[in-house]
Amino acid sequence: MAKVYYSISEVSKITLLPVSTLRYWEDNLTQLQPYKNEKGKRFYTESDIELVKRIKFIRDNMKITRIEAIQKELNHDLKSTDARQRATELLKRVRQQLVDIRSKI
C-alpha cells in the first residue's frame, strides 16, 4: 500500500530540494498548499509531490526563475508543461540507457 502523506523532510529527499525551498514555494505559490495540522506540521500528498516536481522542472529546465513567472506558467499551461516534463524525463532515461550500453561494449 502506498503512503498517503509525506513530511517536508521526506519530500525534500524525494525531490532533492532543500526544505527552505519547499517552504518558500509554499509561501509564494498558491497552487502548493500542503495540509498543515494544528501544530503547523506539513503533510504532502502524492499530487503535492508531483506539483513540486513540476515547479522544479519549470525552474530548472525551462529556466523560469521569478516566482511570478512560475505562478503564471502553472496557471497558464499545465498540460504543456507536464508533457515537456515527461518528454525530458524520458530523454534522460534513454540517454542513461545508451551510456549504460556503451559502457558494456
C-alpha atoms as an extended CHARMM CRD file, in Angstrom:
* protein
*
       105  EXT
         1         1  MET       CA              0.0000000000        0.0000000000        0.0000000000  PROA      1               0.0000000000
         2         2  ALA       CA              1.3280000000        3.4080000000       -0.9780000000  PROA      2               0.0000000000
         3         3  LYS       CA              1.9800000000        6.0460000000        1.6130000000  PROA      3               0.0000000000
         4         4  VAL       CA             -0.7420000000        8.7190000000        1.8330000000  PROA      4               0.0000000000
         5         5  TYR       CA              1.1280000000       11.6220000000        3.4510000000  PROA      5               0.0000000000
         6         6  TYR       CA              4.7770000000       12.6650000000        3.4210000000  PROA      6               0.0000000000
         7         7  SER       CA              6.6480000000       15.0150000000        5.7440000000  PROA      7               0.0000000000
         8         8  ILE       CA              8.5140000000       18.0070000000        4.3610000000  PROA      8               0.0000000000
         9         9  SER       CA             11.8350000000       16.2500000000        5.0320000000  PROA      9               0.0000000000
        10        10  GLU       CA             10.6700000000       13.2070000000        3.0440000000  PROA      10              0.0000000000
        11        11  VAL       CA              9.5990000000       15.4600000000        0.1600000000  PROA      11              0.0000000000
        12        12  SER       CA             12.9820000000       17.1640000000        0.3540000000  PROA      12              0.0000000000
        13        13  LYS       CA             14.7330000000       13.8030000000       -0.0530000000  PROA      13              0.0000000000
        14        14  ILE       CA             12.4080000000       12.6620000000       -2.8500000000  PROA      14              0.0000000000
        15        15  THR       CA             12.7680000000       15.8720000000       -4.8700000000  PROA      15              0.0000000000
        16        16  LEU       CA             16.3630000000       16.7210000000       -3.9180000000  PROA      16              0.0000000000
        17        17  LEU       CA             15.2400000000       20.1950000000       -2.8740000000  PROA      17              0.0000000000
        18        18  PRO       CA             16.1200000000       21.9600000000        0.3760000000  PROA      18              0.0000000000
        19        19  VAL       CA             13.3380000000       22.2480000000        2.9310000000  PROA      19              0.0000000000
        20        20  SER       CA             13.7570000000       26.0370000000        2.7580000000  PROA      20              0.0000000000
        21        21  THR       CA             12.9150000000       25.9840000000       -0.9690000000  PROA      21              0.0000000000
        22        22  LEU       CA              9.7770000000       23.9460000000       -0.3170000000  PROA      22              0.0000000000
        23        23  ARG       CA              8.6770000000       26.3940000000        2.3720000000  PROA      23              0.0000000000
        24        24  TYR       CA              9.4090000000       29.3630000000        0.0980000000  PROA      24              0.0000000000
        25        25  TRP       CA              7.3700000000       27.8740000000       -2.7310000000  PROA      25              0.0000000000
        26        26  GLU       CA              4.5370000000       27.0810000000       -0.3400000000  PROA      26              0.0000000000
        27        27  ASP       CA              4.5160000000       30.6860000000        0.8990000000  PROA      27              0.0000000000
        28        28  ASN       CA              4.6340000000       32.1820000000       -2.6020000000  PROA      28              0.0000000000
        29        29  LEU       CA              2.7910000000       29.8090000000       -4.9480000000  PROA      29              0.0000000000
        30        30  THR       CA             -0.9540000000       29.4680000000       -4.3990000000  PROA      30              0.0000000000
        31        31  GLN       CA             -1.0640000000       26.0260000000       -6.0500000000  PROA      31              0.0000000000
        32        32  LEU       CA              1.2470000000       24.4410000000       -3.4650000000  PROA      32              0.0000000000
        33        33  GLN       CA             -0.6490000000       24.2340000000       -0.2000000000  PROA      33              0.0000000000
        34        34  PRO       CA              0.1060000000       21.0200000000        1.6940000000  PROA      34              0.0000000000
        35        35  TYR       CA             -2.1330000000       20.2230000000        4.6300000000  PROA      35              0.0000000000
        36        36  LYS       CA             -0.9480000000       21.6050000000        7.9760000000  PROA      36              0.0000000000
        37        37  ASN       CA             -2.1100000000       20.2710000000       11.3170000000  PROA      37              0.0000000000
        38        38  GLU       CA             -2.8280000000       22.4970000000       14.3110000000  PROA      38              0.0000000000
        39        39  LYS       CA              0.8670000000       22.4230000000       15.2660000000  PROA      39              0.0000000000
        40        40  GLY       CA              1.8940000000       23.5840000000       11.7780000000  PROA      40              0.0000000000
        41        41  LYS       CA              3.3920000000       20.2780000000       10.6520000000  PROA      41              0.0000000000
        42        42  ARG       CA              3.0800000000       19.8620000000        6.8800000000  PROA      42              0.0000000000
        43        43  PHE       CA              1.6550000000       16.7930000000        5.1990000000  PROA      43              0.0000000000
        44        44  TYR       CA              2.2660000000       16.3900000000        1.4590000000  PROA      44              0.0000000000
        45        45  THR       CA              0.2290000000       14.1030000000       -0.7880000000  PROA      45              0.0000000000
        46        46  GLU       CA              1.4430000000       12.3930000000       -3.9760000000  PROA      46              0.0000000000
        47        47  SER       CA             -0.1990000000       15.1700000000       -6.0040000000  PROA      47              0.0000000000
        48        48  ASP       CA              1.6490000000       17.7880000000       -3.9240000000  PROA      48              0.0000000000
        49        49  ILE       CA              4.9210000000       15.9940000000       -4.6860000000  PROA      49              0.0000000000
        50        50  GLU       CA              4.0810000000       15.9020000000       -8.4030000000  PROA      50              0.0000000000
        51        51  LEU       CA              3.3900000000       19.6440000000       -8.2600000000  PROA      51              0.0000000000
        52        52  VAL       CA              6.7510000000       20.2340000000       -6.5500000000  PROA      52              0.0000000000
        53        53  LYS       CA              8.4360000000       18.2360000000       -9.3180000000  PROA      53              0.0000000000
        54        54  ARG       CA              6.6060000000       20.3050000000      -11.9310000000  PROA      54              0.0000000000
        55        55  ILE       CA              7.7190000000       23.5540000000      -10.2660000000  PROA      55              0.0000000000
        56        56  LYS       CA             11.2880000000       22.2620000000      -10.1280000000  PROA      56              0.0000000000
        57        57  PHE       CA             11.0800000000       21.3680000000      -13.8340000000  PROA      57              0.0000000000
        58        58  ILE       CA              9.8200000000       24.8580000000      -14.7010000000  PROA      58              0.0000000000
        59        59  ARG       CA             12.6460000000       26.4290000000      -12.7150000000  PROA      59              0.0000000000
        60        60  ASP       CA             15.4900000000       24.1380000000      -13.7860000000  PROA      60              0.0000000000
        61        61  ASN       CA             14.6110000000       23.0350000000      -17.3150000000  PROA      61              0.0000000000
        62        62  MET       CA             12.5190000000       25.9080000000      -18.6150000000  PROA      62              0.0000000000
        63        63  LYS       CA             14.8210000000       28.4070000000      -16.8500000000  PROA      63              0.0000000000
        64        64  ILE       CA             11.8850000000       30.3390000000      -15.3810000000  PROA      64              0.0000000000
        65        65  THR       CA             13.1050000000       31.5850000000      -12.0280000000  PROA      65              0.0000000000
        66        66  ARG       CA             10.9030000000       34.5230000000      -10.9970000000  PROA      66              0.0000000000
        67        67  ILE       CA              8.1690000000       33.2990000000       -8.6820000000  PROA      67              0.0000000000
        68        68  GLU       CA              5.5380000000       35.3750000000      -10.5300000000  PROA      68              0.0000000000
        69        69  ALA       CA              6.5510000000       33.7710000000      -13.8330000000  PROA      69              0.0000000000
        70        70  ILE       CA              6.4270000000       30.2700000000      -12.3130000000  PROA      70              0.0000000000
        71        71  GLN       CA              2.9620000000       31.0800000000      -10.9410000000  PROA      71              0.0000000000
        72        72  LYS       CA              1.8660000000       32.2410000000      -14.3880000000  PROA      72              0.0000000000
        73        73  GLU       CA              3.2940000000       29.1250000000      -16.0550000000  PROA      73              0.0000000000
        74        74  LEU       CA              1.4680000000       26.8970000000      -13.5810000000  PROA      74              0.0000000000
        75        75  ASN       CA             -1.8020000000       28.7500000000      -14.1940000000  PROA      75              0.0000000000
        76        76  HSD       CA             -1.4360000000       29.0650000000      -17.9400000000  PROA      76              0.0000000000
        77        77  ASP       CA             -0.0300000000       25.9430000000      -19.4390000000  PROA      77              0.0000000000
        78        78  LEU       CA             -0.2280000000       22.9970000000      -17.0470000000  PROA      78              0.0000000000
        79        79  LYS       CA             -0.7470000000       20.3500000000      -19.7310000000  PROA      79              0.0000000000
        80        80  SER       CA              2.0550000000       21.6430000000      -21.9410000000  PROA      80              0.0000000000
        81        81  THR       CA              4.4720000000       21.8350000000      -19.0070000000  PROA      81              0.0000000000
        82        82  ASP       CA              3.5250000000       18.3270000000      -17.9370000000  PROA      82              0.0000000000
        83        83  ALA       CA              4.1370000000       16.9840000000      -21.4530000000  PROA      83              0.0000000000
        84        84  ARG       CA              7.5280000000       18.7130000000      -21.6470000000  PROA      84              0.0000000000
        85        85  GLN       CA              8.4240000000       17.3390000000      -18.2210000000  PROA      85              0.0000000000
        86        86  ARG       CA              7.5130000000       13.7880000000      -19.2340000000  PROA      86              0.0000000000
        87        87  ALA       CA              9.4260000000       14.1220000000      -22.5160000000  PROA      87              0.0000000000
        88        88  THR       CA             12.5160000000       15.4400000000      -20.7340000000  PROA      88              0.0000000000
        89        89  GLU       CA             12.4170000000       12.6230000000      -18.1730000000  PROA      89              0.0000000000
        90        90  LEU       CA             12.0260000000       10.0500000000      -20.9570000000  PROA      90              0.0000000000
        91        91  LEU       CA             15.0040000000       11.5050000000      -22.8310000000  PROA      91              0.0000000000
        92        92  LYS       CA             17.1120000000       11.4020000000      -19.6540000000  PROA      92              0.0000000000
        93        93  ARG       CA             16.2620000000        7.7140000000      -19.1480000000  PROA      93              0.0000000000
        94        94  VAL       CA             17.0610000000        6.8850000000      -22.7850000000  PROA      94              0.0000000000
        95        95  ARG       CA             20.3440000000        8.7960000000      -22.5520000000  PROA      95              0.0000000000
        96        96  GLN       CA             21.2820000000        6.8590000000      -19.4050000000  PROA      96              0.0000000000
        97        97  GLN       CA             20.4120000000        3.5660000000      -21.0830000000  PROA      97              0.0000000000
        98        98  LEU       CA             22.6630000000        4.4870000000      -24.0100000000  PROA      98              0.0000000000
        99        99  VAL       CA             25.5010000000        5.3410000000      -21.6290000000  PROA      99              0.0000000000
       100       100  ASP       CA             24.9750000000        2.0020000000      -19.8540000000  PROA      100             0.0000000000
       101       101  ILE       CA             25.0360000000        0.1120000000      -23.1710000000  PROA      101             0.0000000000
       102       102  ARG       CA             28.1650000000        1.9440000000      -24.3150000000  PROA      102             0.0000000000
       103       103  SER       CA             29.9710000000        1.1130000000      -21.0660000000  PROA      103             0.0000000000
       104       104  LYS       CA             29.2930000000       -2.6050000000      -21.6040000000  PROA      104             0.0000000000
       105       105  ILE       CA             30.8190000000       -2.6180000000      -25.0890000000  PROA      105             0.0000000000
